[in-house]
Amino acid sequence: MLAEETRRIDGRDIPCTVNRAESPLAWLERRGLLTEAQVAAGERLRADFEQAQLGPRVTMAWDAAPAQGGRRGPPEPLTRSENQIAAKRRVEAAMAAAGRGLSDVLWRVVCCAEGLETAEKALAWPPRSAKLVLGMALDRLADHYAGKSTK
C-alpha cells in the first residue's frame, strides 16, 4: 500500500513514497482510533527518528567524506551529519515533552513500528491499554509540535 506524500523536513517539502501498511499509526487511523493531528504528530516524530538514524544499522555507511572547499559565497546547507544531529535533538525534545511513561509507548510504536500487543507485552501492561496510552502520548506530542505547553 504505497502512497506518494510530501514531508516537511528542515523547512523544506520533500516528496517521498510511504508504505502505509508499515505504520501502526496508519492502521489505527484507518480504524478511526486516532485523529489526523495524532497521526501527523506521530509521523513527524517517525521522520525525525529515521533522519537521526537512531534505529539499528544493518551495514556500515560508505558515504564519501565531504570535500574541503575554500570558496566564498553563501553559507553551505547543513551537512548530512548536522542534519542527523538536529533530528536527534528534535526526537529528544519530543520525547521529553511527552514525559515519562508516555515516551516509552511512542518509542516502541511510533519509532520502532512495534504493534500495540508487542509493546504491551514488552512494557508489562494489561491488554488493550497501549491504545489509550498511545492516544494520550500522541496528543501531548501534537501539543509539543504546535508550541503549546504540556506542563
N, C-alpha and C positions, 0 to 999 in steps of 0.2 A: 504494500500500500504506500507507494512513493508519491510525494507531492512537492511541487515547487513552492518555496517560500522565500521571503526576504527577512533576513535577520539584521538587527541593528547592533553592530559591534564597533566599539571605539568611535562612535559618532558617524559611522558610515553604514549605508544599507548594502548588505552583502547577499546576493542571490545564492540559494543553496537548495539541494534536494534533500528532503527529510523522509525518513521511513516512519510513518505514523504508527505502524504496528509495533515498533520497537519501544515506544514510550509508554510506561504505565499511566502517565498523566493523560495521554490521548485516549487510552482505553477507558479511564474513569470519566473523562469528558463526554465520550460517546454515549455513556450510560446515564448522563445527566447528574453525576455525582460531584462534579467540580464546575465552578463558574469559569467564564472566559478569562477573568482577571487572575484567578488562581493558576490556570494553565499558563498564561503569559508570564507570570512571575516564575513559575517552575521552569519553563523553557529558557527563560533568561538566565537563571541560575545554572541550568544544564549547559548552556552555551559557554558561560564563563568557566565552568568546570572543565569542559573539553578544551577550551583555548588555553587554560592554565596547565593542561596535561597532568592533572592530578590522579588520573586513573592508572592502572597498571600498564607498563610498557611491554610490548611483545618483542621488540628488537631495538637495536641501537639507532640513534639518529645519525644519518650520514649527510646532513646538510653541510654545504661548503661554508667555510669561515667567511665572515664579511670582509670585503675588500677595504683597505685603508686608503682613503682619498684625502687629498689636500686642497680640494677645490672649495671656493667660497660661493655662497649663494643662500637660498632659503634653507631653513633647518630641515634636516632629513626626517622622514617619518620614523616612528618608533621601530626599532628592530624587532625581530621575532622574539628574542629574549625579553625585551622590555614589555612587549605586548603580553607575554606569558606571565611576567611578574605582576603587571597591572591586573590581569584577570584573576590571578591567585589572591590578590588583595581584595578584589571585589567579592570573591567567594567567601573569604574570611569575614568581611564586613557583613555579608548577607547572613552567614551562619551566626555571627554574634548578635545580629538584630533579631533573629528567630529565637535565640536563647536556648538554655539547657533544656534537654528533653525534646524540644521541637526540632532542633538541628539534627538529632540522630535520625529521625524519620526522613528528613529532607536529604541527608547524605545517602541513605540507603535507597530510597525510592526514586528520588529525582536525579541525583548524580550518578549512582551506580546502577540505576534501572532495575532494581530488585522488585519483585512482585510484593504486594501487600502481605500475603501469607508468609513469605520468606522473611520479610522484615519483622513481622510479629514474632515469629519463632526466634529469630536472632536477638531480638530485644526482650524476649520473655514476656510478651504482652498477651492479654487474652485475645481470642479470635474476634475478628471484625473491629478491633479497636484502632488499628492503624489508619483506617479510612477517616475516622473522626479526627484523630490527631494530625494526620496529613492535611486535612482541610484547615485546621487552625494554624498550622505551620505555614501553609501557603497564603493564608490571609495576612499573617504577620509579615511574610516576605513581600507581598504586594504592597503593604503599607510602607515597608522599608524602601522599595523602589519608587514609590510615589512621594517619598520625602516626609511621610508622616511619622511622628514619634510613636514608638511602640512601648515605651516605658511608662 
